[in-house]
Amino acid sequence: MTGNGCHCHISVWNTDGSVNAFADKDAPFGLSAKGKTFLFGIMRHGPALAAITIRR
């Protein structure tokens, strides 16, 4: 999100916290299908997220 000084780190784990839901060692770039879907959502809704986090 260009121009946004606000950032966060996000990870998603299974219910017992033992497996990163974004990781898949056999997938291209090591990114699971769930990770790809999440990343697409962040990119798709980036302008709306920026609108509520950027100060003017």
Secondary structure per residue as TSV (DSSP state, phi and psi in degrees):
chain	resnum	aa	ss	phi	psi
A	1	M	-	360.0	96.8
A	2	T	T	-57.3	135.7
A	3	G	T	82.1	3.8
A	4	N	-	-103.1	114.7
A	5	G	-	-79.1	-13.4
A	6	C	-	-85.8	129.2
A	7	H	-	-143.5	163.2
A	8	C	-	-144.5	159.2
A	9	H	-	-109.0	131.9
A	10	I	-	-127.0	133.6
A	11	S	-	-138.5	149.9
A	12	V	-	-125.8	129.6
A	13	W	B	-120.9	161.5
A	14	N	-	-67.1	176.6
A	15	T	T	-63.9	-27.9
A	16	D	T	-97.0	3.4
A	17	G	S	76.6	18.1
A	18	S	-	-99.6	-16.9
A	19	V	S	-131.5	127.3
A	20	N	B	-72.5	119.9
A	21	A	T	-70.8	-15.1
A	22	F	T	-87.9	-15.9
A	23	A	B	-93.3	138.8
A	24	D	-	-151.2	101.7
A	25	K	T	-61.3	-21.6
A	26	D	T	-92.4	-8.6
A	27	A	S	-89.0	154.6
A	28	P	G	-56.0	134.3
A	29	F	G	64.8	7.7
A	30	G	G	70.7	17.0
A	31	L	B	-105.8	123.3
A	32	S	-	-71.2	167.9
A	33	A	H	-59.7	-39.8
A	34	K	H	-64.2	-40.1
A	35	G	H	-63.4	-41.7
A	36	K	H	-63.2	-42.5
A	37	T	H	-63.4	-43.2
A	38	F	H	-62.3	-47.3
A	39	L	H	-61.1	-41.7
A	40	F	H	-59.1	-43.4
A	41	G	H	-62.0	-41.9
A	42	I	H	-63.3	-43.9
A	43	M	H	-67.7	-40.6
A	44	R	H	-64.5	-40.3
A	45	H	T	-102.5	11.1
A	46	G	H	-53.3	-46.7
A	47	P	H	-59.5	-39.8
A	48	A	H	-68.9	-39.2
A	49	L	H	-64.9	-40.0
A	50	A	H	-64.9	-36.8
A	51	A	H	-60.4	-31.2
A	52	I	H	-96.4	-3.8
A	53	T	H	-116.6	-16.0
A	54	I	-	-89.5	128.8
A	55	R	-	-88.1	143.3
A	56	R	-	-102.8	360.0
